[in-house]
Amino acid sequence: MKIKGTKNNIAIEGNLIFDNAEQVKESLLNRLEKITPDKEVVINLSQVHEIDSSGIQLLIALFKSLDSRKCQYKIDSISDEIAEILQLSGLNKFFKA
């Protein structure tokens, strides 16, 4: 699992699953401290190909944190596998893709 990009552009690569959810959460929280609220945060999920309930919870926590900081955000790219899971779960409406 890798988190790449600049402070307002976040690219997540790898799988968002139970095994790495805590590691990803810590990396994202560290990155949130550097985010500039006046600029839109762009999240790229095009290299995430597997997600479980822990990964979904992680994304929800990320977006709630961005909302609480009054940051605008969007998902710029998303893999077909993850888009289908979010659509089937009804969570695609929650994300500002």
PyMOL commands that set and color helices and strands:
alter all, ss='L'
color gray80, all
select helices_A, chain A and resi 18-32+53-68+80-89+91-93
alter helices_A, ss='H'
color red, helices_A
select strands_A, chain A and resi 2-4+9-13+41-47+73-78
alter strands_A, ss='S'
color yellow, strands_A
deselect
rebuild
show_as cartoon
